[in-house]
Amino acid sequence: MVAESDGPEDRKPQTDEAHSAFTPPSGMEQPPFPEDDHPTSEFALPEGLSTEQQAEPEGSAFDLPGGTPAGAAGGRQSSPAYTPARGVPVVRLSKEAPWQDRMRTLLRMPSGERPVPERVQRHDDQGPAVPRVLDLTLRIGELLLAGGEGAEDVEAAMFAVSRAYGLDRCEPTVTFTLLSISHQPSLVDDPVTASRTVRRRGTDYTRLSAVYTLIDDITTEDTDVTLEEAYRRLAEIRRNRHPYPGWALTVSSGLLAGAASVLVGGGVVVFAAAALGAMLGDRLAWLCAGRGLPEFYQFVVAAMPPAAMGVALTLLGPLVSWEGRPSAVITGGLFALLPGRALVAGVQDGLTGYYITAAARLLEVMYFFIAIVVGVLLVLYLGVQLHAQLTPEAALHSDVRPVAQTLAAVTLSFAFAILLQQDRSTVLMVALNGGVAWIVYAAMHDVGGISPVAATAVAAGLVGLFGQLFSRYQFASALPYITAAIGPLLPGSATYFGLLGFAQNEPARGLTSLSQAVALALAIAVGVNLGGEIARLFLTVPGAGQASSRRAAKRTRGF
């Protein structure tokens, strides 16, 4: 071991004793060392500043914000998390307005902007069971959809019933044969969804009016309707018999066909022949229905007797003297078969945005129309083979008889209303509405020389306007006041002459007439819908404010 020496040769400092350029020179006092050797930064908190915060209690997204009383509106109303750039729209829902208008307004709003529902039917503190309310709502919607009501009106009715019993966040959905409704109490709760399928559909406007009366009672605060009472009344509506017997419906079918034949230039013999053919077709259709045949074949069978009567009168023309044309007989029979109700409902669903239901309804109309075409063409082909003089030029020489044709239009609407099983109190009103529609059409087309499509659209618009007015002030459905009134406007003549063109191997002329029939049918549907929209936009119940307004989709430039 070598001993350390303190001599001059050992003056070189050791490695651990090396100093840096920041070492104070010798003779100066060394700075004190810090208490801790941890480095600090410029972001260090100054002395005296506490970083401890009180832990917030865990809550839900639906808790009321600070400053909001817990008892406001039952603890359900809260301020929105943000305010849109254009502000939150003000919704005025006056109780004096019809429930249809109020529900249409809410249906067009996003669920987050809808006002909290006020329970109209208060029977206990906890409220009724959610599954039972949903089931009652679906059963009511089923009767409305089966009766031919539009998809928007069915959704409005379902929404009104669910809100009357206090269910918030309900979303009804209606398609052609399926109804569903979903209820979600909050965003953290599981939704409850129920659905119901419409198996059978029939026309009974008396039942439809009774359902609307039940909905009006449920949505009115002055009327106490428990769930048990609503179920009982709904069962009575289902069990009620039709207001008219079967023989009255058969006679009404003949009366409708006879009145339609007078509209297109027929006389007494034509009236009797058309009525007889329509009644035979109605009885054969009932027979096919009793055997379980689909509706397509029922329409085929029902269309054959009126066409056969027209061909028979043509063949017997030299033997009997009669004032008229066989085309009027066949046209009258077609008036009783054309599916005007389904056509109007289908176009209305399409115009209001329910495209799936509209496509299904229009497809049904197309099948019925094809069935009528098949039935009439079978008889017309037979008549052509027998050399029956079926000439389309006869349509160009129809006489204008204002009094007789106006009375025929009123009679046609009256018979149509009975076929639709309307309540007796509405039959006279709808018959007068049909007479007014025919007067407007005849004044524009026969006197003014306006095209039949434009005249039909204007007359149908007045029908829709009057029907909407009647329904709004009666708090009922508009269908009983509209459907039968458009009967005189149906394109029976254009349909017949289009079929005759195909039967005589003249497809160009047939397509022209059928295209005119389609244009007239669309004019009826669009006119009825436009008349109803005008009534909702400009004609409000006194004190209703803006409750009749509703939002629609905004689409511009094709997107």
Secondary structure, DSSP 8 states (H G I E B T S, - for coil): ------SGGG-S--GGG---TTS--TTS------SS-----TT---TT------------TTS--TT--TTGGGGT----SS--TT--------TTS-HHHHHHHHHTS-GGGS-----SS--SSS---HHHHHHHHHHHHHHHHHTT--HHHHHHHHHHHHHHTT--SEEEEE-SSEEEEEE-SSTTS--EEEEEE-------HHHHHHHHHHHHHHT-TTS---HHHHHHHHHHHHH---SS-HHHHHHHHHHHHHHHHHHTT--HHHHHHHHHHHHHHHHHHHHHHHTT--HHHHHHHHHHHHHHHHHHHHHTTTTS--SS-HHHHHHHHHHTT--HHHHHHHHHHHHTT-HHHHHHHHHHHHHHHHHHHHHHHHHHHHHHHTT----GGGGGG----HHHHHHHHHHHHHHHHHHTT--HHHHHHHHHHHHHHHHHHHIIIIIT---HHHHHHHHHHHHHHHHHHHHHHHTS-SHHHHTGGGGGGS-HHHHHHHHHHHHTT-HHHHHHHHHHHHHHHHHHHHHHHHHHHHHHHH---TT-TTTT--------TT-
